Amino acid sequence: NFEGNQVSADEATEDENEEEKEVEEKLRPYLGNLSVVKYARRSGVGSKLMDEGEQVVREWDAGHTEIVLQVEEDNPSAIQF
């Protein structure tokens, strides 16, 4: 026997839709690793790679306005990038 608040199917669907909307709003493209070989650093290669990633995200046409780029805390060059 279930005890607690009972909701109609419509109310449950509304709650699920709100939860899905909240998750969708939080979803962002994520780039977990962008590496450039030492001899090519500071040459614009990393920026070109990032530009290509941004272009791919635009082609998704999903309304994303940012990309998350993960960097290590102890990598000041990556943080500056």
Secondary structure, DSSP 8 states (H G I E B T S, - for coil): ---S----HHHHHHHHHHHHHHHHHH---EE------GGGTTTTHHHHHHHHHHHHHHHHTS-----EE---TT-HHHHH-
